[in-house]
Amino acid sequence: MIKQLKEYKKLSKSVLGINARNLLYTDRKSISISNSKIRVKEILKENLIPTPETISIIKSFEEINSFDFSSLPNSFVIKPNKGLGGEGIIILYGRKKKRNLEDEDAWISANKQIINLSELKIHMVNILNGYYSINKKNDKVILEERIKNPDFFKQSLHISEGLPDIRVIIYKNFPIMAELRIPTIESKGKANLHSGGIGVGIDIANGTTTNAIMKDEYIENHPDTEEKLTGIKIPYWDKILEMAIKSSIAIKASFTGVDISIDKEKGPLVMEVNARPGLSIQIANKDGLKERLESISKLKVNNIKSNINIAKQIFGGEIEEEISEITGKIVLGRNTKVRLNDKENIIAKVDTGAYSNAISYEIAGKVGYSDIIEEFQKANIPKNIDINSYYRIKEKLEKENPDRKYIVLKSSNGISLRPLVNIKLTFVEEEIEIITTTSIAERDHLKYDMILGRKDLKNFLIDVTKNL
C-alpha cells in the first residue's frame, strides 16, 4: 500500500491512515456489534434488510457431535462468528457422490478440493477454539446459505466460482467510496483482498468500475480469465447504496464498510457490516478518504435518497456526464490512457498549448516505426541550426524518399526537425479510434511518452482538474 501511495503523491494529504480511522471515526459500541456476524445479522433482519439465510449456529463441541450433517444443503458456507479478513470461511459448492454406503460424506470447496465430514468437523472445532477469531477467544460456527453468482458477473468477468462483493464506505449516512472485490484462484473463491482477491474502484455517481488492484499493484485484466476489470457497470447500484446506508444506520455507526453481494435470485444481500473497514479501497479509487470525510463532516441531511444524490454530485462523475450529454463531447482530463497501433497502452499528456501530437523514440519503436527512426538517425541531422537550414534538410530528405514526411517545429526547447508517421490512436476509456499524424521526438527527459495536441481534441472538452 505504501509503495502505491508514493506513486500517487496526490494521495499524501488526503489518505486516511489506520490510526486516524481508529481514533477519529470508530466507536467501541459499533465495533463490538460489527465484530459479531450473528448480532449484525439479527439487527439487519429486525430492520428488514436482506441478508443471507442462516442454516444453523453451532456453539459447542457437543452440538457438533449431535448435528445432523445429512440435513445440510448440497452447497453452503461455513464461517466463524468473529472472523477477521475472510479467515476461516469455507465455501462449499456441492456434495461429492458416494461410491458406496460406507463412504464418508464429503463436499467440494471453491478451489475444487474435497473436504470430507471429518475435516469439516475439525475445522468447526478450530473455529470454536477461537483459531480464526479477532481476539483468539472461543467463538461460534455459522452455517449459512451460499449466494449464487448472478449471470451478470458470469458474463462480464467469466467467473463461475467464487462470489464478488461490493464494499461501500458510509460516513454519517453518506456513501463516500465504493469498491468491487473479486475472487481469484489464489483467493480460493473468496473476495478478500488479503487472500489474493482483486479490488476495483467504483464511481459513486454511476456504479461503474474504474481502477483495479491486486496485492496493492494496479492491474487491467483478471489474472484467471483475462477479462477487462474497468468499465463494468454494477447492477442495482442505487439499491446497493440505499442498503449500505440503512445497514450503517441499523447498527448505529457513523463510519462503516458495508459488504453487499448480489444473489442470482434474491438480488443484493448484505453480508457484513465493518466498523473498521480496510483502507486499500483508497488505492483502488486513486483517492483518499480523508478529504471525502471532511467534505461532508458538517452535512446533516437525513433523507437517504438525498444523501445518495449529494454523494453522487460530490464524489462521482455525474456532472461530467451531464456536460457530455449537453455538448455531445466527452470530457478528458490533463492526461488520458491511449493505445497506439493496437500494440502499446500508455498515458498521454493532453496539451492544448501544442497543436500537433508527439511520441517518444522508445514508444515509436515499440509500435512499428523502428526502421523510420533508424533511417532518420543515420541522416545525422545537426542540432542548434537556424530554421531555414532545417527546412532545407527537410526538403532534401523528402526528395530522397517521397514516402517519408518530416516537420520543422519551433517550441520552448528550440527548433527541431522530426519524422512524421501516421498512427492509429485509440482513446481507451472513451473507446474512440482515430488515424492521426504524429511526430517522433526525444522525450526521455519528460514525464509522458506522448503529448496530444489540440488538432485531435476538437471533439473533446478538457477539464484541467481531472487527472488519472
C-alpha positions in Angstrom: 0.0 0.0 0.0 2.8 2.5 0.9 4.5 1.8 -2.4 1.4 2.8 -4.3 0.7 5.9 -2.2 4.2 7.1 -3.1 3.4 6.6 -6.8 0.4 8.8 -6.4 1.6 11.8 -4.4 -1.8 13.4 -4.7 -3.0 10.9 -2.1 -0.4 12.0 0.5 -2.6 14.7 2.0 -6.0 13.0 1.6 -5.3 9.4 2.6 -6.8 8.1 5.8 -4.4 6.1 7.9 -5.2 3.3 10.3 -4.6 5.4 13.4 -6.8 8.3 12.2 -9.5 5.8 11.3 -9.4 4.1 14.8 -9.1 7.3 16.8 -11.4 9.7 14.9 -14.0 7.7 13.1 -14.8 4.5 15.0 -16.5 3.9 18.3 -16.4 1.0 20.7 -20.1 0.2 20.6 -20.3 -0.2 16.8 -17.0 -2.2 16.8 -18.5 -4.6 19.4 -21.6 -5.1 17.3 -19.8 -5.4 13.9 -17.3 -7.9 15.3 -20.2 -10.4 15.8 -21.6 -11.6 12.5 -24.5 -13.2 14.3 -25.5 -9.9 16.0 -25.2 -8.0 12.8 -27.5 -10.5 11.0 -30.1 -10.2 13.8 -30.1 -6.4 13.6 -30.3 -6.5 9.8 -33.3 -8.9 10.0 -35.0 -6.7 12.6 -34.7 -3.8 10.2 -35.9 -5.8 7.2 -32.6 -5.5 5.4 -32.0 -8.6 3.2 -29.1 -10.8 4.3 -28.2 -14.5 3.6 -30.3 -17.1 5.5 -28.6 -18.7 8.5 -28.9 -22.5 8.3 -27.6 -23.1 11.8 -25.4 -21.7 14.6 -23.1 -24.2 16.5 -21.9 -23.1 19.9 -20.2 -26.1 21.4 -18.4 -29.4 20.7 -21.5 -31.3 21.8 -23.5 -29.6 19.2 -21.0 -30.7 16.5 -21.4 -34.3 17.6 -25.2 -34.1 17.7 -25.6 -32.1 14.5 -27.3 -33.9 11.6 -24.9 -33.1 8.7 -27.2 -35.0 6.3 -29.7 -32.2 6.7 -27.3 -29.7 5.1 -28.0 -28.5 1.6 -25.6 -29.5 -1.1 -23.9 -26.1 -1.1 -23.4 -23.8 1.9 -20.9 -21.6 3.6 -19.2 -22.2 7.0 -17.7 -19.2 8.8 -16.5 -18.1 12.2 -18.8 -15.6 14.0 -15.9 -13.3 14.9 -13.5 -14.0 12.0 -11.2 -11.3 10.5 -10.2 -10.7 6.9 -12.1 -13.7 5.5 -10.1 -16.2 7.6 -11.8 -19.4 8.4 -14.5 -19.1 5.7 -15.1 -22.2 3.6 -17.4 -22.1 0.6 -18.8 -25.5 -0.4 -20.3 -25.8 -3.8 -21.7 -29.3 -3.8 -21.7 -32.8 -2.3 -19.3 -35.4 -3.6 -21.1 -38.5 -4.7 -20.5 -41.6 -2.6 -19.1 -44.7 -4.2 -20.8 -46.9 -1.6 -22.8 -46.5 1.7 -19.7 -46.8 3.9 -18.1 -43.7 2.3 -17.9 -40.6 4.5 -20.0 -37.5 3.4 -17.8 -35.0 1.5 -18.1 -31.7 -0.2 -16.3 -29.8 -3.0 -14.8 -26.4 -2.0 -14.3 -23.3 -4.1 -10.8 -24.3 -5.1 -12.1 -27.8 -6.0 -10.7 -29.5 -3.0 -12.6 -32.4 -1.5 -13.5 -31.8 2.2 -14.8 -34.8 4.0 -17.0 -34.8 7.1 -14.1 -35.4 9.4 -12.2 -32.5 8.0 -15.3 -30.3 8.2 -15.7 -31.2 11.9 -12.1 -30.4 12.6 -12.5 -27.0 11.0 -15.6 -26.4 13.1 -13.6 -27.3 16.3 -10.9 -24.9 15.3 -13.5 -22.1 14.9 -15.0 -22.9 18.3 -11.5 -22.8 19.8 -11.1 -19.3 18.5 -8.4 -20.1 15.9 -9.8 -17.5 13.5 -11.5 -15.1 15.9 -10.4 -11.4 16.3 -9.4 -11.8 19.9 -8.4 -15.6 19.7 -11.1 -16.4 22.3 -13.8 -19.1 21.9 -16.1 -18.5 19.0 -19.2 -19.8 17.3 -19.7 -21.6 14.0 -22.2 -20.1 11.4 -23.6 -22.3 8.7 -25.1 -20.1 6.0 -26.7 -20.4 2.6 -24.4 -20.0 -0.3 -25.1 -17.0 -2.5 -25.4 -17.9 -6.2 -23.4 -15.9 -8.7 -25.7 -13.8 -10.9 -25.4 -14.2 -14.7 -24.1 -10.6 -14.8 -20.8 -11.5 -13.2 -20.5 -14.7 -15.2 -20.9 -12.7 -18.4 -18.8 -9.7 -17.6 -15.9 -11.5 -15.8 -16.5 -15.1 -16.8 -16.4 -16.0 -13.1 -18.0 -19.4 -12.4 -16.7 -20.0 -8.9 -16.3 -17.6 -6.1 -18.6 -14.6 -5.3 -17.7 -10.9 -6.0 -19.0 -8.4 -3.4 -19.3 -4.6 -3.2 -17.9 -2.7 -0.3 -19.4 0.7 0.4 -17.9 3.1 2.9 -20.6 5.0 4.8 -20.0 8.1 6.9 -22.8 10.0 8.6 -25.3 8.2 6.4 -23.5 9.2 3.1 -21.9 6.8 0.7 -18.4 8.2 0.2 -16.4 5.5 -1.5 -17.0 2.0 -3.0 -15.1 -1.0 -4.3 -15.9 -4.2 -6.2 -14.0 -7.1 -4.7 -13.4 -10.1 -7.0 -12.3 -13.6 -6.1 -9.4 -15.3 -7.9 -8.0 -18.8 -7.9 -5.3 -17.6 -5.4 -8.0 -16.3 -3.0 -9.8 -19.7 -3.1 -13.1 -18.2 -4.1 -13.2 -15.5 -1.5 -13.3 -11.8 -2.5 -11.0 -10.8 0.3 -8.0 -8.7 -0.8 -5.7 -10.1 1.8 -6.2 -13.6 0.4 -5.3 -12.6 -3.1 -8.6 -11.1 -4.3 -8.9 -8.1 -6.6 -10.2 -4.7 -5.6 -11.7 -2.4 -8.2 -12.7 1.2 -7.5 -16.3 2.2 -8.3 -17.5 5.6 -9.4 -20.1 6.6 -6.8 -22.2 8.5 -9.4 -22.9 5.7 -11.8 -21.7 2.5 -10.3 -19.0 1.9 -13.0 -15.6 0.3 -12.1 -12.5 2.4 -12.5 -9.1 1.2 -11.4 -8.2 -2.4 -10.3 -5.6 -3.6 -7.8 -4.3 -6.9 -6.7 -1.9 -7.1 -3.8 -1.8 -3.2 -3.9 -0.5 -3.3 -7.5 -2.5 -1.9 -10.4 -3.8 -4.4 -13.0 -6.0 -4.1 -16.0 -7.3 -7.7 -16.5 -8.4 -10.5 -14.3 -5.4 -12.8 -13.9 -7.5 -16.0 -14.3 -9.9 -15.0 -17.1 -8.1 -12.1 -18.8 -11.3 -10.2 -18.7 -11.1 -6.4 -18.5 -11.9 -5.1 -15.0 -12.7 -1.5 -15.7 -15.9 0.0 -17.2 -18.2 -2.6 -15.6 -21.5 -1.1 -14.6 -22.7 -2.6 -11.3 -26.5 -3.6 -11.4 -28.8 -2.5 -8.6 -26.5 0.4 -7.9 -28.9 2.8 -6.2 -30.4 -0.1 -4.2 -26.9 -1.1 -3.1 -26.1 2.4 -1.9 -29.5 2.6 -0.1 -29.0 -0.8 1.6 -25.5 0.2 2.7 -26.8 3.4 4.4 -29.7 1.5 6.1 -27.3 -1.1 7.4 -25.0 1.6 8.9 -28.0 3.3 10.5 -29.2 -0.1 11.9 -26.0 -0.7 13.9 -25.9 3.0 14.9 -22.4 3.6 13.5 -21.2 6.8 11.9 -18.4 5.2 9.9 -18.7 1.7 8.4 -17.8 -0.5 5.5 -20.8 -2.4 4.3 -20.2 -5.6 2.2 -23.0 -6.5 -0.2 -23.2 -9.4 -2.6 -25.7 -10.0 -5.4 -27.6 -13.3 -5.5 -28.8 -14.7 -8.8 -32.4 -14.9 -7.5 -32.7 -12.6 -4.5 -30.6 -9.6 -5.7 -28.4 -7.6 -3.3 -27.9 -9.1 0.2 -25.8 -7.5 3.0 -23.1 -9.9 4.0 -21.3 -7.9 6.7 -21.0 -4.5 8.3 -17.5 -3.5 9.4 -16.8 -0.7 11.9 -13.1 -0.7 10.9 -13.0 -1.4 7.1 -9.7 -1.9 5.4 -8.1 1.2 3.7 -6.7 -0.2 0.5 -10.0 0.9 -1.1 -8.3 4.3 -1.4 -5.7 2.8 -3.8 -8.4 1.2 -5.9 -10.1 4.6 -6.2 -6.9 6.6 -6.6 -8.3 9.0 -4.0 -8.0 9.4 -0.2 -10.8 9.0 2.3 -9.7 11.9 4.5 -10.9 14.7 2.2 -14.1 12.9 1.5 -14.8 12.5 5.2 -14.0 16.2 5.8 -16.1 17.4 2.9 -19.3 16.0 4.4 -18.5 16.3 8.1 -20.8 19.2 8.6 -23.7 17.9 6.4 -26.8 16.8 8.3 -29.2 15.5 5.6 -31.1 12.6 7.0 -33.1 11.6 3.9 -31.4 8.5 2.3 -32.2 9.4 -1.3 -31.0 13.0 -0.8 -27.8 11.6 0.8 -27.2 9.4 -2.2 -27.7 12.2 -4.7 -25.4 14.6 -2.7 -22.7 11.9 -2.6 -23.0 11.3 -6.3 -22.6 15.0 -7.0 -19.6 15.5 -4.7 -17.7 12.2 -5.3 -18.8 11.0 -8.7 -18.7 11.8 -12.4 -22.3 12.9 -12.6 -21.5 16.5 -13.6 -19.1 15.3 -16.2 -21.8 13.0 -17.7 -24.3 15.9 -17.8 -21.8 18.1 -19.6 -21.2 15.3 -22.1 -24.9 14.9 -22.7 -25.5 18.6 -23.2 -22.5 19.3 -25.5 -22.2 15.9 -27.2 -18.5 15.9 -26.3 -16.5 13.6 -24.0 -14.6 15.2 -21.1 -10.9 14.5 -20.9 -8.6 15.4 -18.1 -4.9 16.6 -18.1 -3.9 13.1 -19.2 -5.6 10.1 -20.7 -5.0 6.4 -21.5 -4.3 5.7 -25.2 -3.4 2.7 -27.2 -1.1 3.0 -30.2 -1.5 0.8 -33.3 -3.3 -1.8 -31.1 0.1 -2.6 -29.6 1.0 -0.3 -26.6 -1.1 1.3 -23.9 0.4 4.5 -22.4 -0.7 7.6 -20.5 -0.6 10.6 -22.8 -0.5 14.2 -21.7 -3.4 16.4 -23.0 -1.7 19.6 -24.1 -3.9 22.3 -25.6 -0.9 24.5 -25.9 0.5 22.3 -28.6 -1.1 22.0 -32.0 0.1 18.5 -33.0 0.9 15.2 -31.3 4.4 13.8 -30.5 5.6 10.4 -29.3 8.9 9.3 -27.9 11.5 7.4 -29.8 11.2 4.4 -27.4 7.4 4.1 -27.9 7.6 4.7 -31.6 10.0 1.8 -31.8 7.6 -0.5 -29.9 4.6 0.3 -32.1 6.3 -0.3 -35.5 8.4 2.6 -36.5 12.0 1.4 -35.7 13.0 1.5 -39.3 12.0 5.1 -39.7 13.8 6.0 -36.5 17.0 4.2 -37.7 16.9 5.9 -41.1 16.4 9.3 -39.5 19.2 8.9 -37.1 21.6 7.8 -39.8 21.0 11.2 -41.5 23.0 12.8 -38.7 20.8 16.0 -38.5 22.8 18.8 -36.9 21.4 20.5 -33.8 21.0 24.2 -33.0 20.9 25.4 -36.5 18.6 28.1 -37.9 15.1 27.3 -39.0 15.9 27.9 -42.8 18.6 25.2 -42.6 16.1 22.7 -41.0 13.7 23.4 -43.9 16.4 22.8 -46.5 17.3 19.4 -44.8 13.5 18.5 -44.7 13.2 19.2 -48.4 16.3 17.1 -49.2 15.1 14.1 -47.1 11.6 14.1 -48.6 13.1 14.4 -52.1 15.4 11.4 -51.5 12.5 9.3 -50.1 9.0 10.5 -51.2 7.3 8.0 -48.8 8.7 9.8 -45.8 7.4 13.0 -44.2 9.1 15.4 -41.8 8.1 18.5 -39.9 10.1 21.5 -38.6 8.8 22.6 -35.1 9.6 25.6 -33.0 9.0 25.1 -29.3 10.2 26.4 -25.9 13.1 23.9 -26.3 14.2 25.4 -29.6 13.8 24.4 -33.2 13.9 20.8 -34.3 13.3 18.5 -37.3 11.2 15.4 -36.7 9.9 12.4 -38.6 6.1 12.2 -39.1 4.1 9.0 -39.0 0.5 8.0 -39.4 -0.7 6.2 -36.4 -3.8 4.5 -35.1 -4.8 6.2 -31.8 -7.3 4.7 -29.5 -8.7 6.6 -26.6 -9.0 3.6 -24.3 -11.6 4.7 -21.7 -13.7 6.5 -24.3 -13.5 3.7 -26.9 -12.8 6.1 -29.7 -10.4 5.3 -32.5 -8.8 7.8 -35.0 -6.0 7.8 -37.5 -3.7 10.7 -37.0 -0.3 12.1 -37.9 2.3 12.2 -35.1 5.8 13.4 -34.9 8.6 11.4 -33.2 10.6 13.4 -30.7 13.2 13.0 -28.0 11.1 12.8 -24.8 13.4 10.9 -22.5 13.7 13.8 -20.0 9.9 14.3 -19.9 7.2 12.6 -17.8 5.0 11.5 -20.6 5.9 9.4 -23.7 3.2 11.2 -25.7 1.5 14.6 -25.9 -1.9 15.1 -27.6 -2.2 18.4 -29.3 -5.4 20.3 -30.0 -5.7 19.2 -33.6 -7.1 15.9 -32.4 -9.0 17.3 -29.4 -11.8 19.1 -31.3 -14.4 16.6 -30.2 -13.4 16.7 -26.6 -13.8 19.1 -23.7 -10.8 19.4 -21.4 -11.2 19.5 -17.6 -7.8 20.6 -16.2 -8.8 19.5 -12.7 -9.3 15.9 -13.8 -6.3 13.6 -13.6 -5.6 9.9 -13.8 
